[in-house]
Amino acid sequence: MSSFGYFIKESLQGFARNFSTALGSIITIFLSLLVIGVFLVGGAMLDNLITSVESEVSITAYVNDEAEQGSIDRVMEDVKGMEGVSSVGFTTKDQALENFKSSMTSNPEIIDQLDGTNPLPASIDVELSDPQMVQTVANEIENNAIYRTICEDSNNVGDSIKYGQGTVERLFQLTNYVRYIGAALVVLLIFIALVFINNTIRLAILARRKEIAIMRLVGASNGFIRGPFLMEGAIHSLIGSLLAVLVIQLLRMFAIPQLESAIRFLNFSVDGTTYLFIYLLLIVAGLIIGLIGSAIAMRRYLKV
């Protein structure tokens, strides 16, 4: 414990001697971890939003009015066995018309224009367990031999299958791009934090080079000499990470509720467990960054 107390004392003295440099290091770590934390929270919010949007992704395969129920049932059985499908249902022409009327209650004039006719086709409705497989499942339905005989448009089977083509594909591309850019940003910020920690510890080593030389002469161990510098880097990172956690918590308490109330139709709320995990991750990541940055600096400038 006496060595540990010495490490803390020496690291605090080093902090005071190089206050401006140490402050720059702390601010850099704070800003880096803050951006990383905000990105992680935003990523969790985006994942929740994507999940809610993806849950709405489904496939509607329209069938013609002359299709026999036996053929429809066989197609439904085939679709149920496809990978990525969670459930399969069937909507009759009459049900399709009723659903349309329910959705057009604010525009009754559109219903009146139907003049008692029902132009809507029946459909096989497919819910997915894995929305990312929507294109694969749609292609399998399109290639189903029985479905090709009962689809609404036998001249172009693909036009009888609807799942938001184009929009769904762009959504998945966008989410993948966001994840790649976010990962690259995190790596860049960690690198910047490491550079600042490295410079701070280098200056601390230079400021104490005479003292280090004396410690070597009296036989101090390498671990004893390195200890204060590792502790100093850890302190910088701990302060920076705690500041980042504090700011994110303030955003959680004041800014995010305002955003959620302003955009109530989108579900991107993040639960407390996720926030706690992010906070712990930032603190641990900060300590690791501090220790690694200090170790790199000592390896280059402290020849022990």
N, C-alpha and C positions, 0 to 999 in steps of 0.2 A: 504493500500500500504506500510505503514511503516513496518508492520510485514513481508510482502513479501520481502522487501529490506533486512530486518534482516536475513531472511532465506537464501537468496542468499549470503550475506556477510559471514555468519557462515559456509555455505556449502563450499564456496571457501577457507576459512581458514582451514577447515577440510581437504579439498583436498590438501592444501599445507603442512599441518602437517603430513599427511600420504601419501606423494606423491608416494613412491614406491609401496605401497599397492594399492593405487588408480589407478596407472598406470597399475598394473597387472590386476585389475578389468576391466579397459577400454580395454586393449588388449584382455582379455578373451571374453568380450562382442563383441568386434570388430570381432575377429576370428569366434566366434559362429554365429553372424549375417551374416558375409561374407559367411561362408559355407552354411548357410540357404539360403541366397540370390542367391548364385551360383546354389544351388540345385533348387530353384524356377525358375531361368532363364533356367537352363538345363531341368527342368520339362516342362516348356512352349515350349522349342525347341523340346523336345521329343514328346510332345503331338501333335505339328504341324506335325512332321515327321510321327508319328503313324497315324494321320488323313489322311495324303497324301497316306500312304501305305494302310490303311484300305479302302480308297476310290477306290482302285484298286481291292479290294476283290469282286469277282462276282462268279456266278454259271453258268456253262455250262452243260446243259442236252442234250446229243446226242440222236438222233432218227435214226431209221433204214431207209433204202432207200425205203421200201415199205409202210411207214407210210402214212395214208391218211391225207389230209389237215384238214378235219373236226375234226379228233381226236387230231391233233396238236393244233388246235384253242381252243378246249375244255380244254386241259391241260394248255394252256397259260392263259385262263380265270381263271382256278382254282388257278394258281400260283399268278396271280395279286391280288387275294383276301387274300393271306397269309400275316400274320403280319411280318413286317420287309422288305417287298419287295417294291421297289420304281418304277421299270419299268420292263417290259418283252418284249423281241424282238425275232426275228427269223432269223437265218442265213441259207440260202439254200446251197446245195452242191456246186453250181457254185460260190456263194459268198464266201464260205469257201475256195475254190481253189484260187480265186482272192486275197483274204486276205493273203493266204499263199505265193503266188507269190510276192506280194508287200513286204512281210517281208523277202524274200530271194533274193532280187535284187543283193546283194553282193555275192551270191553263186548260180549263174545260172545253174551250173552243177547239182544241186539237182533237179531243175525243169526239166532238160533234162531227168533225170532218170525216171520221171513219164511216159514218152513216150506217152503223150496224154491221159492218164487215169486219173481218179479222185477218189482217195481212201478215200477222206475226207467225213465224214457224215454231214448231216444237224444238226442244234442244236437250242435249246431254250436257249436264253441268259437272265440271271436274274441279274438285278442290285439291290443292297440292300440299304435301308434307314438306317439300323442298322447292320453294319458288324459283330457285336458280335453274331447275330442270324444266321450266315451262316450255322452252323451245324444243327440247328432246321429246317431251310427252306429246306436244302438239304435232310433231313430225310423225310419231308413232301412230297417232290417231289418223292422221292424213293418209298414212300408208296401210291402214287396216283395210283388208279386202272387203269385208262386209260393210264397213262404214262408207266406202266409196260407192256402194250401190244405193245407199239411203240418204246421202248427204243432200243438202238443199240445192247446191249447184254442182251437178255431176261433171260439167265442163271444166270447172276449176275448183277442185276439192279444197284447196287452201283457203279460198274465200268463204267457205262454210265454217271455218274454225276461227274464232276470235279470242284473243287474250291480251289485247293492247299491244300488238306488234309495234316495234319501233320504240314506243314509250318505255316499255319494260326493259328492252335492251339498253336504251340510253341510261335508264336508272341504274342498272347494274354496272355499266361502264363508269358512270359518275362516282358511285360509291367506291369502286376499286381505285380510281384515280385519287380520291380523297385519302384513302388509306395509305397509298404509296407516297404521296406528298407529305403526309403527316409523319410517316416513319423516317423519311429523309430529313425533315425538319428536326425531329427529336435527335437524330444522330449528329446533326450540325451543332445544335445547342449544347449537347454534351461535350463535343470537341472544344467549343469555345470556353466552356466552364473549366475543362481540364487545362487549357492554355493559361487561363488566369491564375488558377491554383498553382500551376507550375512556376509562373513568374513570381508569385507572392512568396513561395517557399524558397526560391532561389535567392531573393533579396534577404530573406531572414537568415539564410545560410551565410551569405556574404557579410551581413552585419555582425555575425557571431563567429567569424572565421578564426579570430585569435583565441577565443574561449574554447572553440572546438579543438584547436591545436594543442592547447594546454591539457584538455581532457584526454587527448590521445597519449600525451606524454606520461600522464599519471596512470594510464592503463584502463581507462573507461571502455566498457564493451561497446561494440557497434550498436547493439539494441538500445543501450542507454543514451548514446548520442543521437540516434535517430528518433527516439521516442517523442521529444518535444515538437519536432517538425511534423510528425504524423498527427499528433494531437492538435497542433495549430490548424492543419488542413481540415481535420474533422470538425473543429469548432466553427471555422468559416462556413463549411458546408451545412452544419446543423443549424446555424443562425439563418443562412439563406433559405434552407428548406422550410424552416418554421415560419419565416415571413411569407413564403409562397403559400403555405397551407392557410395562414391567417387571411391572406387576401382572397383566396378561393372560397374560404368559409364565408367571408363578408359578401362575396358575389352570390353565393348560394342563398344567403339570408335575405338579401335586398334586391339584387338585380334579376336573378333568374325567376323568382315568383312574378315579377312584373312582366317578364317575357312570356311566361306561361299563361298569364291572364290575358295578354294581348293576342296570343295565338292559340286560343283554346281548341280550335278544330284540329290541331296537330298534337300527337302524343309523343313527347320527348322527355318526360319527367324521369329523373334519375333517383333511385332509392338511396337511403342512408348507408346501407352496406357498401354500395359502390363508391360513395364518397369516402368512407373510412378506408377502403382498400387503396384508393388513389392517394390519400394522405400518407398512409404507411409507406406506399411505394415511393413517394417523393422524398420522405425522410431517409429511407434506406438508400435510395439512389443518390441522394445528396452526400451521405456518408461515404458511399463507395467512390463517388467522384472525387471527394476530398482526399481520401486515402490513396487512391490511384494517382492523382495529380501530385501529391506529396512524394509518393514513392518514386515517380518518374523524375521529379526534380532532384531528389536525394541521389538517385542512381547517376545522374549526370553531373551534379555539382558537389556532392558530399562523398569524397573518396575514403570510405571506411569499409 
